[in-house]
Amino acid sequence: MQAKDRIILALDVDETAEATLLVQQLAAHVGTFKVGMQLFNSVGPDIVRRIQDLGGRVFVDLKLHDIPNSVAGAARAIARLGCFMYTVHAAGGSSMIQAAASAARDWQHESGQPTGEPSATHQAPIMLAVTVLTSIDQHQLEQGLLIKGMPIREVAVRMAKMAQIAGAGGVICSPHEIAAVRDTCGPDFVIVTPGIRPVWYGSNDQRRITTPADAVRLGADYIVIGRPITRAPHPASAAIRIAEEMEDAAY
């Protein structure tokens, strides 16, 4: 992969026009566009197709978390959109993750494309399990989520391994857990890392963060980044600068 292909741009906007303008400006400079709850719930699933029509690859980040049957139905609907990736919450448990993985395989079969022989239009998306949100620190883990006596890293690693066994293709984890997850889950397990902030940008509401270059050095496959690019005076220049930093880190 080229460095730019590792960049997932978070489209944290709530209007189709604003989202499509960013896609038009940045499709040549980033690998994937993330459609999260804000944009998806504002304008609906057609935004995924709009981005694809403009040549963008889409990561649908809705963090599904419900009973297995409900999540399976949602996963099947998301798979039909033809997206590249989507998310479930690892906290939903192995049965929920298994149901989502099975639903995506069912869709692939229903589409007429044999499992294991994906085409460009009928490939099941990569299901990523969210481990511990990057906004959560150790105090919040213990006092807010009531998970005590275990460091965040261990919680993330255990969730990642459970999700892998249940059928997830990868995880979302903070930069602080990349190396441990990679050691536990192996080289083919996809690691997507939010909480990315270049040294020339502030941390905002993220707590467990790192730079794009360090994320690559630690072993992330993809990084999620939004405001440092979308709020830059020249978004394309910011994306190019980040890709260059990642490229330098790879050598």
C-alpha positions as CSV (number, residue, x, y, z in Angstrom):
1,M,0.0,0.0,0.0
2,Q,1.0,3.5,-0.6
3,A,1.0,5.8,2.4
4,K,-2.0,7.7,1.3
5,D,-4.0,4.4,1.0
6,R,-3.6,4.0,4.7
7,I,-5.4,7.2,5.5
8,I,-9.1,7.0,6.4
9,L,-10.6,10.4,6.4
10,A,-13.4,11.0,8.9
11,L,-16.2,12.9,7.2
12,D,-17.5,14.4,10.5
13,V,-20.1,16.7,8.8
14,D,-23.9,16.5,8.5
15,E,-24.6,17.6,5.0
16,T,-24.3,15.8,1.7
17,A,-22.8,18.8,-0.1
18,E,-20.1,19.3,2.4
19,A,-19.2,15.6,2.4
20,T,-19.1,15.3,-1.4
21,L,-17.0,18.5,-1.6
22,L,-14.4,16.9,0.7
23,V,-14.5,13.7,-1.4
24,Q,-13.9,15.6,-4.6
25,Q,-11.0,17.5,-3.0
26,L,-9.4,14.6,-1.4
27,A,-10.1,11.4,-3.3
28,A,-6.7,11.5,-4.8
29,H,-4.9,12.0,-1.5
30,V,-6.6,9.5,0.9
31,G,-7.5,5.8,0.7
32,T,-10.9,5.7,2.3
33,F,-13.7,8.0,3.6
34,K,-15.3,7.2,7.0
35,V,-19.1,7.8,7.2
36,G,-19.9,7.9,10.9
37,M,-23.1,8.3,12.9
38,Q,-23.3,12.0,12.4
39,L,-23.3,11.9,8.6
40,F,-25.1,8.6,8.2
41,N,-28.0,9.6,10.5
42,S,-28.2,13.1,8.9
43,V,-28.5,12.2,5.3
44,G,-29.0,8.4,5.2
45,P,-27.3,5.5,3.4
46,D,-27.3,7.1,0.0
47,I,-24.3,9.0,1.0
48,V,-22.3,5.8,0.8
49,R,-23.3,5.4,-2.9
50,R,-22.6,9.1,-3.6
51,I,-19.0,8.8,-2.3
52,Q,-18.5,5.6,-4.3
53,D,-19.8,7.2,-7.4
54,L,-17.1,9.9,-6.9
55,G,-14.4,7.2,-6.8
56,G,-14.1,7.0,-3.0
57,R,-13.9,3.8,-0.9
58,V,-16.2,3.9,2.2
59,F,-15.8,2.8,5.8
60,V,-19.3,2.8,7.5
61,D,-18.6,3.4,11.2
62,L,-21.9,2.9,13.1
63,K,-20.4,0.7,15.9
64,L,-23.3,-1.7,15.9
65,H,-24.2,-3.0,19.3
66,D,-27.4,-4.8,20.0
67,I,-28.8,-8.4,20.2
68,P,-27.3,-10.7,17.6
69,N,-30.4,-10.9,15.4
70,S,-30.6,-7.1,15.2
71,V,-26.9,-6.6,14.5
72,A,-27.1,-9.4,11.8
73,G,-29.8,-7.5,10.0
74,A,-27.9,-4.2,10.2
75,A,-24.7,-5.9,9.0
76,R,-26.5,-7.4,6.0
77,A,-27.9,-4.0,5.1
78,I,-24.5,-2.4,5.4
79,A,-22.9,-5.1,3.3
80,R,-25.4,-4.5,0.5
81,L,-24.1,-0.9,0.2
82,G,-20.8,-2.3,-1.1
83,C,-18.7,-0.6,1.6
84,F,-15.1,-1.4,2.3
85,M,-15.3,-1.7,6.1
86,Y,-17.9,-1.4,8.9
87,T,-17.8,-1.6,12.7
88,V,-19.4,-3.4,15.5
89,H,-18.7,-3.0,19.3
90,A,-16.6,-5.8,20.7
91,A,-18.5,-5.3,23.9
92,G,-21.5,-6.8,22.3
93,G,-19.9,-10.2,22.7
94,S,-18.9,-13.2,20.5
95,S,-22.4,-14.3,19.6
96,M,-23.2,-10.8,18.3
97,I,-20.0,-10.7,16.3
98,Q,-20.5,-14.2,14.9
99,A,-24.1,-13.2,13.8
100,A,-22.7,-10.1,12.0
101,A,-20.0,-12.1,10.2
102,S,-22.5,-14.8,9.2
103,A,-24.9,-12.1,7.8
104,A,-22.2,-10.6,5.6
105,R,-21.3,-14.1,4.3
106,D,-25.0,-14.8,3.6
107,W,-25.2,-11.5,1.6
108,Q,-22.1,-12.5,-0.4
109,H,-23.8,-15.8,-1.2
110,E,-27.1,-14.2,-2.1
111,S,-25.3,-11.8,-4.4
112,G,-24.2,-14.7,-6.5
113,Q,-20.5,-14.3,-5.7
114,P,-18.9,-17.5,-4.1
115,T,-17.4,-16.8,-0.7
116,G,-13.6,-16.6,-1.0
117,E,-13.8,-15.3,-4.6
118,P,-14.8,-11.7,-4.1
119,S,-15.4,-9.4,-7.0
120,A,-15.1,-5.7,-6.9
121,T,-18.8,-5.3,-6.4
122,H,-19.6,-8.3,-4.3
123,Q,-16.9,-8.5,-1.8
124,A,-18.0,-8.8,1.8
125,P,-16.8,-5.7,3.8
126,I,-14.1,-6.1,6.5
127,M,-15.9,-6.2,9.9
128,L,-13.9,-4.3,12.5
129,A,-14.6,-4.7,16.2
130,V,-14.2,-1.6,18.4
131,T,-12.3,-2.4,21.5
132,V,-11.9,0.6,23.9
133,L,-12.8,4.1,22.6
134,T,-9.8,6.4,22.5
135,S,-11.8,8.9,24.6
136,I,-11.6,6.4,27.5
137,D,-8.8,6.5,30.0
138,Q,-8.0,4.2,32.9
139,H,-10.1,6.1,35.4
140,Q,-13.1,6.1,33.1
141,L,-12.6,2.4,32.4
142,E,-12.8,1.6,36.1
143,Q,-15.3,4.1,37.3
144,G,-17.5,4.6,34.3
145,L,-17.4,1.2,32.7
146,L,-16.9,-0.7,35.9
147,I,-14.0,-2.7,34.5
148,K,-11.6,-2.9,37.4
149,G,-8.2,-4.5,38.1
150,M,-7.2,-4.7,34.4
151,P,-5.2,-2.1,32.3
152,I,-6.8,-0.7,29.2
153,R,-4.3,-2.5,27.0
154,E,-5.2,-5.9,28.4
155,V,-8.9,-5.2,28.0
156,A,-8.3,-4.2,24.3
157,V,-6.2,-7.2,23.6
158,R,-8.7,-9.6,25.1
159,M,-11.5,-8.0,23.2
160,A,-9.5,-8.2,20.0
161,K,-8.7,-11.9,20.4
162,M,-12.4,-12.7,21.2
163,A,-13.5,-10.7,18.1
164,Q,-11.0,-12.5,15.9
165,I,-12.2,-15.9,17.0
166,A,-15.8,-14.8,16.5
167,G,-15.1,-13.8,12.9
168,A,-14.0,-10.2,12.8
169,G,-11.4,-9.2,10.2
170,G,-9.8,-6.6,12.4
171,V,-10.2,-4.1,15.2
172,I,-10.3,-0.5,16.0
173,C,-7.9,0.2,18.8
174,S,-5.9,3.1,20.1
175,P,-2.2,3.6,19.2
176,H,-1.2,2.4,22.7
177,E,-2.6,-1.1,22.0
178,I,-1.4,-1.6,18.4
179,A,1.8,-3.7,19.2
180,A,0.0,-5.9,21.8
181,V,-2.9,-6.6,19.5
182,R,-0.6,-7.4,16.6
183,D,1.5,-9.8,18.8
184,T,-1.7,-11.5,19.9
185,C,-3.7,-11.6,16.7
186,G,-1.0,-12.0,14.0
187,P,0.1,-10.2,10.9
188,D,-3.1,-10.6,8.8
189,F,-5.5,-9.1,11.4
190,V,-6.4,-5.6,10.3
191,I,-5.7,-2.8,12.8
192,V,-7.3,0.5,12.3
193,T,-6.2,3.3,14.6
194,P,-8.1,6.5,15.5
195,G,-6.6,9.0,17.9
196,I,-4.2,10.3,15.3
197,R,-2.9,13.8,15.6
198,P,0.1,15.2,13.8
199,V,2.6,17.0,16.0
200,W,1.5,20.2,14.4
201,Y,-2.2,19.8,15.6
202,G,-3.8,19.7,19.0
203,S,-5.3,16.6,20.8
204,N,-8.9,17.9,21.1
205,D,-11.2,15.3,22.8
206,Q,-8.9,12.3,22.2
207,R,-6.9,11.0,25.2
208,R,-4.9,8.1,23.9
209,I,-3.3,9.5,20.8
210,T,-0.2,9.4,18.7
211,T,1.2,10.8,15.4
212,P,0.6,9.3,12.0
213,A,4.3,8.3,11.7
214,D,4.4,6.6,15.1
215,A,1.2,4.7,14.3
216,V,2.8,3.2,11.2
217,R,6.0,2.3,13.1
218,L,3.8,0.5,15.7
219,G,2.1,-1.6,13.0
220,A,-1.2,0.0,12.2
221,D,-2.6,-0.9,8.8
222,Y,-4.8,2.2,8.6
223,I,-5.2,5.5,10.5
224,V,-8.4,7.5,11.0
225,I,-7.9,11.2,10.9
226,G,-10.4,14.0,10.4
227,R,-10.0,17.6,11.7
228,P,-6.2,18.0,11.0
229,I,-7.2,17.6,7.3
230,T,-10.8,18.8,7.0
231,R,-10.2,21.9,9.0
232,A,-6.9,22.8,7.5
233,P,-6.7,25.9,5.3
234,H,-5.7,23.6,2.4
235,P,-7.0,20.1,3.1
236,A,-5.2,18.4,0.2
237,S,-1.9,19.9,1.3
238,A,-2.5,18.6,4.8
239,A,-3.3,15.1,3.6
240,I,-0.2,15.1,1.4
241,R,1.9,16.2,4.4
242,I,0.5,13.4,6.6
243,A,1.2,10.8,3.9
244,E,4.7,12.0,3.5
245,E,5.3,11.7,7.3
246,M,3.9,8.1,7.1
247,E,6.1,7.3,4.1
248,D,9.2,8.5,5.9
249,A,8.3,6.4,9.0
250,A,8.2,3.2,6.9
251,Y,11.9,3.4,6.0
